[in-house]
Amino acid sequence: MASLYRKIMFNNHTINRFKELETPFYYYDLGILNKTLSACKESSSKYGYHVHYAMKANFNQRVLNAIQSFGFGADCVSGNEVKAALEHGFEKENIVFAGVGKSDKEINLALDADIFCFNAESVQELMVINDLAKAKNKIANIAIRINPNVDAHTHHFITTGLDENKFGINTWQLDAVVEALHHCANLQFLGIHFHIGSQIIDMEVYKNLCTRINEIQEWFTEKGFEVKILNVGGGLGVDYYNPDTNQISNFENYFKVFKQFLNVRADQEVHFELGRALVAQCSSLVARVLYVKNGIKKNFLVLDAGMTELIRPMLYQAYHQIENISRKSEYDEQISVGIDTIQYDIVGPICESTDCFRKDVEMPTSFRGDLIAIRTTGAYGEVMASSYNLRDRVGSVYSN
Ligand SMILES: *Cc1c(COP(=O)(O)O)cnc(C)c1O
């Protein structure tokens, strides 16, 4: 029997509109985006927290404009992201630049733009930023990205804060950092930065992070450094299994954990870098069924979208809810009893065996031309699209 699901993102009007459109495309519900941004703003403002949006999650223009209009800062991981943030009206005082491999060209671009802070990820990088700043006769603000060795309890492909990960500076290297900072006259130490992974739903993880940050900031203070900024990164997860009934992440609880467990002096600022939690639920990838292949062992729905449009399932074994929105009238609200359903492997057209969104998905009997929605694709979806197989660039459609 089919499970019940409520059509919150797609009403009849929206589905009729889709029928006229070329697929595949990312559908953006800007109402959901605004509701999410507003919830985050409200909860973070309560404690005076600063939120930088992690731009790599989604740099669609309309999405960026909405986020900028709420007054969030930007967390960038490339020179082009810094440029895009400035072009979309983010204040330079609200732009931070992280990344394990910043090139000289990118560092120079950020120095010229006078961004707020570099989150430096190695001792060698500190030296390079210092040299490049010196050549421009500038002082670069620095936060040290530290790998706190806290397990994010998320998928091992998206954990970043363990000793074995490439990100950040390990705590046993902090003496060398302090030594470097003493010698780098063109660096201004502002604080410490952490980002331990993504899709974190267990608040205990953040509590553990707070404990580690408290120890580490104590260490810096003892060494005579004033820690002005505590940047705790992002990673808050979303509910991929219940995109309609659990549309907005629990920002209240999330920020409250830091309020409770992070030691913050009155003159310190706490910074966050949220990506996924702000944008994931506002978008679905909409595709059409090209072919239905019924086999002996397997039934396949071959879509006109594949790993070139959404690679998360193939790259991270990520789960996405998949719905046949053309069968809505037979498969809606309470009337799910007595509908024929079949298990399908939902696959794309790309010439790779891994080009499969999900296996054994229970769906109403589906036909060529049906519209399929892959839910919760606002984060790390459109931004990872590629032109492999010389595919067209995936389009975007907006609710208004
Ligand atoms: C990707 C990234 C983030 C955002 O991660 P989400 O899981 O999308 O919240 C924050 N900070 C840094 C440094 C990142 O690389």
The ligand as a Tripos MOL2 file, in Angstrom:
@<TRIPOS>MOLECULE
LIG
   15    15     1     0     0
SMALL
NO_CHARGES

@<TRIPOS>ATOM
      1 C1         30.1830   23.5460    3.5750 C.3       1 LIG1
      2 C2         30.5870   24.3920    4.7060 C.ar      1 LIG1
      3 C3         29.6320   24.8870    5.6050 C.ar      1 LIG1
      4 C4         28.1510   24.5850    5.5030 C.3       1 LIG1
      5 O1         27.8320   23.2600    5.7240 O.3       1 LIG1
      6 P1         26.2810   22.8260    5.7810 P.3       1 LIG1
      7 O2         26.3460   21.4030    6.1540 O.co2     1 LIG1
      8 O3         25.7060   23.0310    4.4320 O.co2     1 LIG1
      9 O4         25.6200   23.6630    6.8160 O.co2     1 LIG1
     10 C5         30.0660   25.6990    6.6300 C.ar      1 LIG1
     11 N1         31.3720   26.0030    6.7900 N.ar      1 LIG1
     12 C6         32.3180   25.5450    5.9480 C.ar      1 LIG1
     13 C7         33.7210   25.9300    6.1700 C.3       1 LIG1
     14 C8         31.9620   24.7190    4.8930 C.ar      1 LIG1
     15 O5         32.9020   24.2590    4.0760 O.3       1 LIG1
@<TRIPOS>BOND
     1     1     2 1
     2     2     3 ar
     3     2    14 ar
     4     3     4 1
     5     3    10 ar
     6     4     5 1
     7     5     6 1
     8     6     7 2
     9     6     8 1
    10     6     9 1
    11    10    11 ar
    12    11    12 ar
    13    12    13 1
    14    12    14 ar
    15    14    15 1
@<TRIPOS>SUBSTRUCTURE
     1 LIG1         1 GROUP 0 **** ****
